[in-house]
Amino acid sequence: MGHCAASHSTQHLQSFVSKKNENVLSPSSIAPPFALVDWLCRSKRRLTVVNSSFSLFTNVLGQLRTATKRAGGTIKNNGSSPGKRLGVKKFTDEFVRPGAIIVRQRGTKFHAGQHVLMGRDHTLYAAVPGFVRFYVQSAGRFSRRYVGLVLDKTEKLPRDEAAHGRSRYFGLVELNGVEPATY
């Protein structure tokens, strides 16, 4: 550590240091800066200013330190959360097995159609093996987008149940086109 220069600085300090309190400076008697710096180098005491016109944020030499970087506010999400991988997973004419996820979504952008079930988080998944079909049905002023499965690749949705009957899947037995037994 270097010595603080100016041996005559103690004479200057006595002219502006108050007699009652050695740590308090009067604003009317500010000494030259070299005397203040010398006194601060030798003393380990903190300096307090009496007059309220001096800001608490100014240092002894009257300078105001400002931030060199702008304050970055807090960000709620901060971009660090991973994406949820939502969207359509299987497209039209793709073959799916039972349990295959067709659409992952928040809310019901697509509704469950024929042979499709909806999970707790609105995920649409296949109930039977088949081919994916997307279609729109209108009811008055409103229209909904549906996702359904067809067992035969040539079928269209929505299915005309009056002409073709209901589409049923029973695993090992072919139920479509078979007349129910009459007793």
WOHUTA-V201915 format. One record per residue. N is the residue number from 1. RES is the residue in three letters. D_CENTER is the distance of its C-alpha to the mean C-alpha in whole Angstrom. Layout:
{{N/RES/D_CENTER} {N/RES/D_CENTER}}
//
This chain:
{{1/MET/50} {2/GLY/53} {3/HIS/55} {4/CYS/54} {5/ALA/57} {6/ALA/59} {7/SER/62} {8/HIS/63} {9/SER/59} {10/THR/60} {11/GLN/63} {12/HIS/60} {13/LEU/58} {14/GLN/61} {15/SER/61} {16/PHE/57} {17/VAL/56} {18/SER/57} {19/LYS/60} {20/LYS/59} {21/ASN/55} {22/GLU/55} {23/ASN/51} {24/VAL/51} {25/LEU/52} {26/SER/53} {27/PRO/51} {28/SER/55} {29/SER/56} {30/ILE/53} {31/ALA/55} {32/PRO/55} {33/PRO/51} {34/PHE/53} {35/ALA/55} {36/LEU/51} {37/VAL/50} {38/ASP/53} {39/TRP/53} {40/LEU/49} {41/CYS/50} {42/ARG/53} {43/SER/51} {44/LYS/48} {45/ARG/48} {46/ARG/45} {47/LEU/46} {48/THR/46} {49/VAL/47} {50/VAL/49} {51/ASN/48} {52/SER/45} {53/SER/45} {54/PHE/43} {55/SER/40} {56/LEU/38} {57/PHE/36} {58/THR/39} {59/ASN/41} {60/VAL/44} {61/LEU/45} {62/GLY/43} {63/GLN/40} {64/LEU/37} {65/ARG/34} {66/THR/31} {67/ALA/28} {68/THR/28} {69/LYS/24} {70/ARG/22} {71/ALA/20} {72/GLY/16} {73/GLY/14} {74/THR/11} {75/ILE/8} {76/LYS/6} {77/ASN/3} {78/ASN/5} {79/GLY/5} {80/SER/7} {81/SER/6} {82/PRO/9} {83/GLY/10} {84/LYS/12} {85/ARG/15} {86/LEU/16} {87/GLY/19} {88/VAL/23} {89/LYS/24} {90/LYS/28} {91/PHE/30} {92/THR/33} {93/ASP/36} {94/GLU/34} {95/PHE/36} {96/VAL/34} {97/ARG/35} {98/PRO/35} {99/GLY/31} {100/ALA/30} {101/ILE/26} {102/ILE/27} {103/VAL/23} {104/ARG/20} {105/GLN/18} {106/ARG/16} {107/GLY/19} {108/THR/23} {109/LYS/22} {110/PHE/25} {111/HIS/28} {112/ALA/30} {113/GLY/33} {114/GLN/37} {115/HIS/36} {116/VAL/32} {117/LEU/31} {118/MET/27} {119/GLY/25} {120/ARG/24} {121/ASP/20} {122/HIS/22} {123/THR/23} {124/LEU/26} {125/TYR/28} {126/ALA/32} {127/ALA/35} {128/VAL/37} {129/PRO/38} {130/GLY/38} {131/PHE/37} {132/VAL/34} {133/ARG/34} {134/PHE/32} {135/TYR/34} {136/VAL/33} {137/GLN/36} {138/SER/36} {139/ALA/37} {140/GLY/39} {141/ARG/36} {142/PHE/33} {143/SER/32} {144/ARG/30} {145/ARG/29} {146/TYR/31} {147/VAL/31} {148/GLY/34} {149/LEU/36} {150/VAL/40} {151/LEU/42} {152/ASP/44} {153/LYS/42} {154/THR/45} {155/GLU/44} {156/LYS/42} {157/LEU/39} {158/PRO/40} {159/ARG/43} {160/ASP/46} {161/GLU/47} {162/ALA/50} {163/ALA/51} {164/HIS/50} {165/GLY/49} {166/ARG/46} {167/SER/44} {168/ARG/45} {169/TYR/44} {170/PHE/46} {171/GLY/45} {172/LEU/49} {173/VAL/51} {174/GLU/51} {175/LEU/50} {176/ASN/50} {177/GLY/53} {178/VAL/55} {179/GLU/57} {180/PRO/57} {181/ALA/60} {182/THR/62} {183/TYR/65}}
//
